[in-house]
Amino acid sequence: MNRTWLVKDIASGEALTWTLADILQEINRDRSDDWTPYNASDWKEGWNQWVDYYTIERENNDEKDN
C-alpha cells in the first residue's frame, strides 16, 4: 500500500486520508502555466507555503510503501 497522511479540513474538522498524489494535487491545483509544480522531494515546502485550509495531522505509519 502507499503511504498515507491524515489530513484535516480546518474549517469543517473533517479528517481525510490522502496519498502523496492527493497532497501534490492540492498544492499544485489552479496554478498558472508558469507554475513549477511541487513534487515528492519538496512537497512539504509547498504544503507550508500554499495550503492554509488543511493541516496534516500525522503520517499513517501503519501502511507500507510498495
N, C-alpha and C positions, 0 to 999 in steps of 0.2 A: 504494500500500500504506500501511497505517497504521504509525505509528512504533511501535517495539517496544523493550523493555528486556530485558537478560539478567538474570534473577533466579536467585539461588542459594539452595537449601534448606540452611540452616546445618547441620542435623543429618545429612542424608544426603550432602550435597555435590552433589546433582543440580542441573544447570543447566537452566533453563526459559526460554522466550521468551514474554514477556507483553506484551499491549497495555495501553493506559491503562485500558480497560474491565476487564481482568483485575485490574489493580492496585487499582482502585476497589472492585471486588467483594471483594477480600481485606480491604481496610481497613474496609469498611462491613458485612461479614457478621456475623451473630449479634449484632446490637445491639438495644437496646430500642426501643420505639415513640417514645420521647422523643429518640432519637439524631438529630442533624442530620448527614446524610451529607456526607462529603468529596466534592469534585468536581474537575474539571480545573484549577481555579485554585488549589486548596490541598492537592492530594494529597500533595505532598512532606512537608508538616507532618503530615498524617495517617499517612503511612508511618513517619516517625520516631517518632511518638507511640505508635502502636498495633500495629505489626508487628515482632516480635522474633525470628522464626524463619526469615525470609527476608532476604536482602540484595540490593540492586541492584548488580550488578557494573558494568554500563555501559549506556548507551543505544546502540541499534543505529542508527548514523547512515547505514548503507548503504541504508536504505529511506526513501522519501519519503512525506510526508503527501499524501492526496488533496485 
